[in-house]
Amino acid sequence: MKKLPNITAKIYPATLLISLLLCWYLITKIELVPSFMLPSPGDVLMAFIGSFPELMYHAKISLTEAFVGLGISIVLAFLIALIMDRFEVLYKAMHPVLVVTQTIPTVAIAPLLVLWLGYDMAPKITLVVLACFFPMTIALLGGLRSSDPDALNLMRAMGAKQWQIYKYIKLPSSLPGFFAGLRISVSYSIVGAVIAEWLGGNSGLGVYMTRVRKSYAFDKMFAVIFLIIILSLILMKCVELLEKKTMPWAQVDQEQESNF
């Protein structure tokens, strides 16, 4: 009986997705929009299958840029969040600056990065880092600063050192926020890599998308879009599985709440 709510919850998004695909098919079927502007779902599927080896080659490049940038972002997020939590002066100085950096459009930064760093992977990875580290940093910082004050006072009263307080209280309490930020960041990593590739390079999904757009092969362009969506969903699912492995106690709490 516990599986019934989970199955029911999946029916609604599946129904909406099928409805959208059906509307898309009907629009192309009655030629409400010219086929060269909006290819049918069948055309997109055939383009995806026909160009699958080429898509996988370019996807490998984009995923490499995304993973490297995401890894650097995770390290930076932990370092910056820990420093800002440990030193109140740095928190007051750095927090507004971090917020301001997120108001700058990534599309505006990308040409400058290409100009400064060239057309290799460096500007793509840098843009991924800029897009990804902020959600994780803010989420981690919120978790660190919202730790149970009673538990912190108890640890201090028992003579715990600062690293012990972080190990047993602050870091475990910040993990839910971290994984929430990581879910956002993994989708940003793919998008950031593709945006950077639009502006220059020899390979990657963004480069491939630019080429097929210039040749008016919109069915292949839609195929790239769907591939990016699939990759983002897979990465988000991997984060969800990692969260369950890292935080088994959270899963137990959810099961107990569902029983009530």
C-alpha positions in Angstrom: 0.0 0.0 0.0 3.0 2.3 0.5 3.8 2.2 -3.2 0.4 3.4 -4.2 1.1 7.1 -3.3 4.4 7.0 -5.2 2.8 5.6 -8.3 -0.1 8.1 -8.1 2.4 11.0 -7.8 4.2 9.8 -11.0 1.0 9.6 -13.0 0.4 13.4 -12.9 3.7 14.5 -14.5 3.5 11.6 -17.0 0.0 12.7 -18.0 1.1 16.3 -18.5 4.2 15.2 -20.5 2.1 13.0 -22.8 -0.5 15.8 -23.2 2.3 18.2 -24.2 3.7 15.7 -26.7 0.3 15.1 -28.1 -0.3 18.9 -28.6 3.1 19.2 -30.2 2.2 16.3 -32.6 -1.2 17.9 -33.5 0.3 21.3 -34.1 2.8 19.8 -36.6 0.2 17.5 -38.1 -2.3 20.3 -39.0 0.7 22.4 -40.1 -0.2 25.2 -37.7 3.5 26.0 -37.7 5.7 25.2 -40.7 7.7 22.0 -40.3 11.0 23.7 -40.9 10.4 25.8 -37.9 8.8 23.2 -35.6 9.6 19.6 -36.6 7.3 16.8 -35.4 8.2 14.6 -32.4 8.8 11.7 -34.9 11.2 13.8 -36.9 13.1 14.7 -33.8 13.3 11.1 -32.7 14.6 10.0 -36.1 17.2 12.8 -36.0 18.2 11.7 -32.5 18.7 8.1 -33.6 20.4 9.1 -36.9 22.9 11.4 -35.2 23.3 9.4 -32.0 27.1 8.6 -32.4 27.8 12.3 -33.2 25.7 13.4 -30.2 27.5 11.1 -27.9 30.9 12.4 -29.0 29.9 16.0 -28.4 28.1 15.0 -25.1 31.3 13.5 -23.8 33.1 16.8 -24.2 30.3 18.8 -22.6 30.0 16.4 -19.7 33.8 16.5 -19.1 33.6 20.3 -18.8 30.5 20.1 -16.6 32.0 17.5 -14.2 35.3 19.3 -13.9 33.6 22.6 -13.3 31.1 21.0 -10.9 34.0 19.4 -8.9 35.8 22.7 -8.5 32.5 24.4 -7.6 31.9 21.8 -4.7 35.4 22.5 -3.3 34.9 26.2 -3.5 31.5 26.1 -2.0 32.7 24.2 1.0 35.7 26.4 1.5 33.8 29.7 1.1 30.9 28.5 3.3 33.1 27.3 6.1 35.2 30.5 6.1 32.1 32.7 6.0 30.5 30.7 8.9 33.7 30.8 11.0 34.4 34.5 10.6 31.5 36.9 11.0 33.4 39.8 9.5 34.1 37.8 6.3 30.4 36.8 6.2 29.3 40.4 6.3 31.9 41.4 3.7 31.5 38.5 1.2 27.8 37.7 1.3 26.6 40.9 -0.6 29.4 40.4 -3.1 28.3 36.8 -3.8 24.7 38.0 -4.3 25.9 40.7 -6.7 27.9 38.2 -8.8 24.7 36.3 -9.5 23.1 39.4 -11.1 25.6 39.3 -14.0 24.2 37.3 -16.9 26.4 34.3 -17.8 25.9 35.1 -21.5 27.6 38.5 -20.9 30.5 36.9 -19.2 31.1 34.1 -21.7 32.6 36.2 -24.5 35.1 37.8 -22.0 36.1 34.4 -20.8 36.7 33.2 -24.3 38.7 36.4 -25.0 40.9 35.9 -21.9 41.3 32.1 -21.8 41.0 31.1 -25.4 38.8 28.5 -27.1 39.9 25.3 -25.2 38.1 23.9 -22.1 39.3 26.6 -19.7 36.6 29.2 -20.4 33.9 26.6 -20.4 35.0 25.1 -17.1 35.3 28.7 -15.6 31.7 29.5 -16.7 30.4 26.3 -15.1 32.2 27.1 -11.9 30.7 30.6 -11.8 27.2 29.2 -12.5 27.4 26.3 -10.0 29.2 27.4 -6.9 26.7 30.0 -5.7 23.6 27.8 -5.1 25.7 25.3 -3.1 27.6 28.0 -1.2 24.4 29.7 -0.1 22.7 26.4 0.8 25.7 25.2 2.8 26.0 28.5 4.6 22.4 28.5 5.5 22.7 24.9 6.9 25.9 25.8 8.9 24.4 28.9 10.4 21.1 27.2 11.3 22.6 24.4 13.4 20.8 23.6 16.6 22.1 26.2 19.2 21.4 23.8 22.1 23.6 21.1 20.6 26.3 23.7 19.9 26.2 25.0 23.5 26.4 21.4 24.8 29.4 20.6 22.6 31.2 23.8 23.9 30.3 23.0 27.5 31.9 19.5 27.0 35.1 21.2 25.8 34.7 20.2 22.2 37.2 21.7 19.7 36.0 23.7 16.8 36.7 21.0 14.2 34.7 18.6 16.4 31.7 21.0 16.4 31.8 21.1 12.6 32.2 17.4 12.2 29.4 16.3 14.6 27.0 19.2 14.5 27.4 21.8 11.7 28.4 19.7 8.7 25.6 17.0 9.2 23.0 19.7 9.6 24.2 21.4 6.4 24.0 18.3 4.2 20.3 18.7 3.3 20.9 22.2 2.1 24.1 21.1 0.3 22.2 18.5 -1.7 19.4 20.9 -2.5 22.0 23.3 -4.0 23.8 20.4 -5.7 20.6 19.4 -7.5 20.3 22.9 -8.9 24.0 23.1 -9.7 24.2 19.8 -11.8 21.6 21.2 -14.2 23.4 24.5 -14.3 26.7 22.7 -15.1 25.3 21.3 -18.4 23.6 24.5 -19.4 26.7 26.6 -18.5 29.0 24.3 -20.6 26.6 24.5 -23.6 26.3 28.3 -23.3 30.1 28.7 -23.3 30.4 26.4 -26.3 28.1 28.6 -28.3 30.7 31.3 -28.4 33.6 29.2 -29.7 35.2 25.8 -29.7 35.7 22.7 -31.9 33.4 20.2 -30.1 30.7 20.0 -27.5 26.9 20.1 -27.6 26.9 23.9 -27.8 29.1 23.8 -30.9 27.0 21.1 -32.5 23.9 23.0 -31.8 25.3 26.1 -33.4 26.3 24.1 -36.5 22.9 22.5 -37.0 21.1 25.8 -36.4 23.2 27.5 -39.1 22.2 24.7 -41.5 18.5 25.0 -40.5 18.4 21.4 -39.3 16.0 22.2 -36.5 15.1 18.5 -36.0 18.7 17.9 -34.9 18.7 21.1 -32.8 15.6 19.8 -30.9 17.4 16.4 -30.5 20.3 18.2 -28.8 17.8 20.0 -26.5 16.2 16.8 -25.5 19.6 15.2 -24.9 20.5 18.1 -22.5 17.3 17.5 -20.7 17.9 13.8 -20.4 21.5 14.3 -19.1 20.3 16.9 -16.5 17.6 14.5 -15.2 20.1 11.7 -15.0 22.5 13.8 -13.0 19.8 15.0 -10.7 18.7 11.4 -10.1 22.4 10.5 -9.3 22.4 13.4 -6.7 19.2 12.0 -5.2 20.7 8.5 -4.9 23.9 10.0 -3.4 21.9 11.9 -0.9 20.1 8.7 0.2 23.5 7.0 0.7 25.1 9.9 2.5 22.1 10.7 4.7 20.4 7.4 5.6 18.8 8.9 8.7 16.8 11.4 6.5 15.2 8.4 4.7 14.3 6.9 8.1 12.7 10.1 9.2 10.6 10.4 6.0 9.4 6.8 6.4 8.4 7.5 10.0 6.5 10.6 9.0 4.7 8.7 6.2 3.6 6.1 8.7 1.9 8.8 10.8 
